[in-house]
Amino acid sequence: MLGVHYAPRTIRHIITMAKLPDPTVQDPKDTKKRLKNLLQSVLAAALGVQSNKNRERDFKEGSAGTFIIAGVLFTAVFVASVLAVVQLVLNG
């Protein structure tokens, strides 16, 4: 095989040849689904009613940092809401 040159293939070229979805492009539907699942999991965790199926999905697909940030934000919004309602009742 003298004279045959194999050019290195880029990942994008391999994806195009294999007709695989491009991992650098995110589907908006996928992003909305992940956000919905994140919010659902945070609310379920706050109430203590998370199903085993959803818990397994969260550990498989989600990252701990995302859930920690979402949990802290939810807690801050919840505490601020309770304080606002108490202030409204006491002043009104």
C-alpha positions as a printed Julia matrix, in Angstrom:
92×3 Matrix{Float64}:
   0.0    0.0    0.0
   2.63   2.46  -0.97
   1.47   5.96  -1.63
  -1.82   5.62   0.3
  -2.23   8.41   2.79
  -4.78   8.16   5.57
  -5.7   11.61   6.74
  -6.66  11.88  10.4
 -10.39  12.18  10.74
 -11.96  14.76  12.96
 -14.76  13.87  15.31
 -17.17  16.01  13.3
 -16.23  14.1   10.14
 -16.73  10.75  11.88
 -20.11  11.9   13.23
 -21.12  13.04   9.75
 -20.04   9.76   8.19
 -21.77   7.66  10.84
 -24.83   9.94  10.86
 -24.67  10.22  14.63
 -26.16  13.22  16.45
 -23.6   15.98  16.99
 -22.76  16.05  20.73
 -21.86  19.74  20.56
 -25.4   20.72  19.54
 -28.02  20.51  22.28
 -31.63  19.9   21.44
 -33.91  22.57  23.01
 -36.44  19.85  23.87
 -33.72  17.95  25.74
 -32.76  21.08  27.67
 -36.4   21.73  28.65
 -36.8   18.1   29.7
 -33.67  18.26  31.88
 -34.82  21.51  33.49
 -38.26  20.03  34.17
 -36.68  16.91  35.68
 -34.36  19.05  37.82
 -37.22  21.18  39.18
 -39.37  18.11  39.77
 -36.57  16.39  41.66
 -35.79  19.44  43.82
 -39.45  19.91  44.75
 -39.88  16.2   45.45
 -36.76  16.21  47.61
 -38.05  19.24  49.53
 -41.28  17.4   50.27
 -39.56  14.05  50.81
 -41.61  12.18  48.23
 -39.05  11.34  45.51
 -39.81   8.05  43.73
 -37.11   5.42  43.44
 -37.29   5.54  39.62
 -36.69   9.31  39.57
 -33.93   9.05  42.16
 -32.12   6.49  40.03
 -32.57   8.71  36.94
 -31.1   11.67  38.84
 -28.02   9.73  39.93
 -27.55   8.33  36.43
 -28.07  11.5   34.35
 -27.6   14.47  36.69
 -24.59  15.99  38.34
 -24.32  16.58  42.06
 -23.28  20.22  41.63
 -26.42  21.05  39.68
 -28.67  19.52  42.32
 -26.79  21.24  45.15
 -27.1   24.65  43.48
 -30.78  24.07  42.7
 -31.42  22.95  46.29
 -29.68  25.98  47.78
 -31.58  28.33  45.46
 -34.89  26.63  46.28
 -34.18  26.9   50.0
 -33.29  30.6   49.72
 -36.47  31.35  47.74
 -38.56  29.33  50.2
 -37.12  31.11  53.25
 -37.54  34.52  51.59
 -41.17  33.65  50.75
 -41.94  32.6   54.31
 -40.33  35.77  55.68
 -42.31  37.9   53.21
 -45.59  36.26  54.21
 -44.81  36.7   57.93
 -43.95  40.37  57.39
 -47.16  40.86  55.4
 -49.26  39.28  58.14
 -47.56  41.16  60.97
 -47.73  44.55  59.22
 -51.16  44.11  57.68
